[in-house]
Amino acid sequence: MMVYLTRRYRFSASHRLHNDALDGEANARMYGKCDSVFGHGHNYVLEVTVKGPIDRETGMVFDLAALDGIVRQEVLDLLDHTNLNLDVPNFSSRVPTTEIVCVEIYGLLEDRIRGGGPLHAAGLARVRLEETNSNFFEYEGEPSVKEGN
Amino acid sequence: MIYVTRRAEFSASHFYHNPNLSPEENRRIFGKCNNPHGHGHNYMLEVTVAGAINPATGMVVDLKELKTILDREVLQLMDHRFLNEEVPVFRTEIPTTENIAVEIWRLLSSKLAFGRLHRIRLYETPDLYVDYFGE
């Protein structure tokens, strides 16, 4: 039996979409107002989905308090109320588009959730990151990695 | 293949307790959810049915019939109930959102005369939900 448990979190951060390898015109064409030199911010909504069998003793897929702790330590403490470009080393050489932030969060959580939680059979199934109410990005890891779970 | 989802809301109370564990272990694992007097939620249930479009009606499922089945099989059983005391399966199973979602799948999967039950999504709060696909 496989059950999927999803928890929503929020963080606020600013970013600027700008690729140093491109000239000013190319950046302006590619990123539009997101290239504004001072950056701009979003209230991000993060959904973390954990999958696994229901543990017989607790009736749970994953200990929620433990999940909250892992997400706070690995993601929220790192990203909340920061300038992603300037304050977060993970994005010092990459443009912090929401796609890239989403994949980065998956990488930060994957190992902590697989085997790291109190319910060892669980694993990370999906990270979904909403940049605004109108656009969001989802990452489920690479198929070859998932099959190995 | 088209997926049709119907939402239904119900309100219920529950608490988490495993009689095989000591009171200390129950408090450690379940925290404030272990309060034996129970606490409540407004659950939001999403039932997704998969099927082909019937050429005669242009529809995958008869939504009115789906609503009737949901009312009869799930809401009458769980709405405004203390799940631990009033829903027989939860006298022995802990009524976590995970277990409630699986139980709703069991209640519905054999009752649909149309389509195929694809997913049960159960929100305990807007920030916490469980998906079950019958796997």
Contacts between the chains, C-beta under 8 A, distances in Angstrom:
chain1	res1	chain2	res2	distance
A	1	B	102	7.1
A	1	B	135	6.8
A	2	B	133	7.3
A	2	B	135	4.5
A	3	B	98	5.0
A	3	B	101	6.8
A	3	B	102	6.8
A	3	B	130	6.0
A	3	B	131	7.3
A	3	B	132	5.3
A	4	B	130	6.6
A	4	B	131	3.9
A	4	B	132	7.3
A	4	B	133	7.9
A	5	B	97	7.7
A	5	B	98	6.6
A	5	B	128	7.8
A	5	B	129	7.7
A	5	B	130	5.3
A	5	B	131	8.0
A	6	B	128	7.2
A	6	B	129	5.1
A	6	B	130	7.4
A	6	B	131	7.0
A	7	B	127	6.4
A	7	B	128	5.5
A	8	B	126	7.2
A	8	B	127	4.0
A	8	B	128	7.3
A	9	B	127	7.8
A	49	B	131	7.8
A	54	B	96	7.6
A	54	B	98	4.9
A	54	B	99	6.4
A	54	B	102	6.9
A	57	B	18	6.0
A	57	B	20	7.4
A	57	B	21	7.3
A	58	B	16	7.8
A	58	B	18	6.8
A	58	B	29	5.8
A	58	B	30	7.7
A	58	B	94	7.0
A	58	B	96	7.5
A	59	B	16	7.0
A	59	B	18	7.8
A	59	B	93	6.5
A	59	B	94	3.4
A	59	B	95	7.5
A	59	B	96	3.9
A	59	B	98	6.2
A	59	B	99	4.9
A	60	B	96	5.4
A	60	B	98	6.0
A	61	B	98	5.3
A	61	B	130	7.6
A	63	B	29	7.5
A	64	B	128	7.4
A	65	B	31	6.6
